[in-house]
């Protein structure tokens, strides 16, 4: 019974491609369109499927670091 459950979980995980391949494909398509002259966007926008998610992740990481820093400062102040 457990093996069947594991197999089902593995099959479900294999079906979901995730967001990274989709973003890479979007960036590749936009790059080809830019190089072919179909779109006249700036390169920053053509490559935005790559840098926008990275920017969002970095901002979230920064907020997490600041939150942890705040907790550390509060703990230090409590000990005084």
N, C-alpha and C positions, 0 to 999 in steps of 0.2 A: 504493500500500500504506500509506503514511504517513497519507494523508487518511482512509482507512478507520479506522485506529487512532485518529486524532483525533476522528472522528465518534463512534466507540464510547465514547471517554472522555467526550465532551460529553454523550452520551445518558445515560451512567451518572451523571454529576454532576447532571443535571436530575432524575433520578428520586429522589435522596436529598434529602428536605426539610430535613434538619438538625434540631438540637435546639431552636433558638429558636422556630420556629413551633409546635412541639408544646407547649413550656412556655407560650407566649402563649395558646394555645387552652385549656390546663388552667386558667390563671389566669382567663380569660374565663368558662369554664364554672363555676368555683368562685364567681366574683363574682356571676354570675346566680343561682346556687343560694342564695347568701347574701342577695341582694336579694329573692328570692322567698320567703325564710323557710324553705326546705327544710333548710338546715343552720344551726346556731347557733354556728359557729366564730367565733373572734376574727379580726379583719381581718388580723392578722399571718400567721395560718395560711392564710387564703384567698389571700393574695398571695404565699405562700411559693414557688410555682413561679417567681416573678421574683427574689426576694431571696436564696434559698438558693444558686442557681448563682452569683450575683454575689458572695456571701460566700465561696464556695469559690474563685473566681477571685482574689479579693483576698488570701485567705490564701496561695494558691500564689504570688502575686506578691510578697508579703511575705517568704516563705521564699527566693525567688529573690534578692531584694534583699539579704537578710541573708547569703546564701551568697556573693554577689559582694562584699559589704562585708568579709566574713571574708578572702576572697582578697586584697583590696586591702590590708588591715591586715597580713597575712602577708608580702606583697611589700614593704611599707614597712619592716617589721622586718628582713627579709633584707638590705635595702640599708644598714642601719646598721652 
